[in-house]
């Protein structure tokens, strides 16, 4: 028996050891990569700058290629033009800095006067200032030389006949440097910037000339098995990054121009310098604009005897930054860069620690590149999960998790954001129903007990109640959500024309047999989760003008079915999330047929895997009138069963103006 009991222990130990070794190897690899980035920053910083510049310049190269300019000539021309602009801007910055350095001594008196204005007169000094003066006097007394202290006490130290001994001053003079030494002193500070600029130029030209080859090597490195799909994805990612960085450069440049012009009108010295600095620092999210505003504000305090210049400068940044950040950017390329706020802060901290101030400016663009790679290369998907702003869980998983946690309020808030761009039927079909299907899969493997199932049902009931005031009209085209989770849900849900244009009926226009209190009854097939799905169907049916009520699975038992109140019921919808009960469906339909001989019975088979042919076989076996594979399809069948002629696909049925006015 000992070998039988020790073998599983060995297997688990081996797996744990392999996992531990893998984690250690990953950690060692990460340390090696970070060390290379830190110690090799003289090489990696120019390469990173070259990569980002290549994304900015690539669209310009493509424009020249379209007008039949050879690739090499187009690349060289664009790179030369770009670096001429960069050198011109650098020369302008140097001039502005030199001028500012020469003017700084003039502002010292203004600063002294402002500081003095905060203090009281000498006669009215506070106790704290008198204590400070006393401490200064004591410090001077302690710092006196020993000879001076002895002399003040009347002692004679180190006197000779001519008087006290004094130290002999010694002056060390360097020989005059020669011409070669002077030239080396002049050139030494310029060697590193020139070398860095040369590396950047070479790499930018190389990257722009060899874009396709570098893309293919990246695909090979990623080890993708679907070359065609990965190639198209990376081409699309490169195009998106180029447009994003070029647009960011234009927007931030315009921001810097506006700030520079505004500071010039206010009277801040070196306004061009502060405008360029504001444009550069705006690449740093959240804090870049504040850093860019700090220098002009400090200068306004230094040069203006009053406070008017400070207030105008502060007002300039307070007005321009929100307009650019919350109005212009969303219209141009969207509000989000694709990074989570935590990732932005972490990336800024990481790259600044590695590469200093240049790392702070490059942090967001570099991290955006990594996230885009993570979205398109399978092996790098962890980068998108770690740094991207897309939710780690899918919308159905989030819905299921919120129902499981008993928090329908948050789910309702996300649903309302989703409804800005999609219909209620689309949300229930693509998010709510799929979330319940995940719960059904957990229930089938025994992961959910009855208490948790009841908790999910109660949460869905409250969730549907929170959305009871939402109709199912097509959303307006200009109303877009700003919530990341809702945006992810919208991106993952294809626009379904059938769901987006389901008509809304008017009760007065319904046939006499459909004007009862609840013409639709939604019945759970077997489980509590079926009841939760029936609750969503009832709420959606009511939103379309067909009032519905819900009955639990116990109502289908032989004893309870005859006690069922069927007054005014014209349609009965049997809801099943479990595909393993054809016999139960048959008996349930038979019992309902006896109770409701004239009603239309719709079999709602909402399984994870639905085959139209298999659903039709289930309908025939259960002898139901109709079968629906989704909530939207079930609502459409109910509307068709009323016999009301729908006037067009876009407009609701009759008297909608009255409903809208109400």
Secondary structure, 3 states (H helix, E strand, C coil): CHHHHHHHHHHHHHHHHHHHHHHHHHHHHHHHHHHHHHHCHHHHHHHHHHHHHHHHHHHHHHHHHHCCCCHHHHHHHHHHHHHHHHHHHHHHHHHHHHHHHHHHHHHHHHHHHHHHHCCCCCCCCCHHHHHHHHHHHHHHHHCCCHHHHHHHCCCCCCECCCCECCCCCCCCCCCCCCHHHHHHHHHHHHHHHHHHHHHHHHHHHHHHHCHHHHHHHHHHHHCCCCHHHHHHHHHHHHHHHHHHHHHHHHHHHHHHHHHHHHHHHHCCCCHHHHHHHHHHHCCCCCCHHHHHHHHHHHHHHHHCCCCHHHHHHHHHHHHHHHHHHHHHHHHHCCCCCCECHHHHHHHHHHHHHHHCHHHHHHHHHHHHHHHHHHHHCHHHHHHHHHHECCCCCCHHHHHHHHHHCCCHHHHHHHHHHHCCCCCHHHHHHHHHHHHHHHHHHHHHCCCCCHHHHHHHHHHHHHHHHHCCCCCCCCCCCCCCCCCHHHHHHHHHCCCCHHHHCCCCCCHHHCCHHHCCCCCEEEEECCCHHHHHHHHHHHHHHHHCCCCEEEECHHHHCHHHHCCCCCCCCCEEEEEECCCCCHHHHHHHHHHHHHHCCCCEEEEEECCCCCCHHHHHHHHHHHCCCEEECCHHHHHHHHHHHHCCCCCCCCCCCCCHHHHHHC
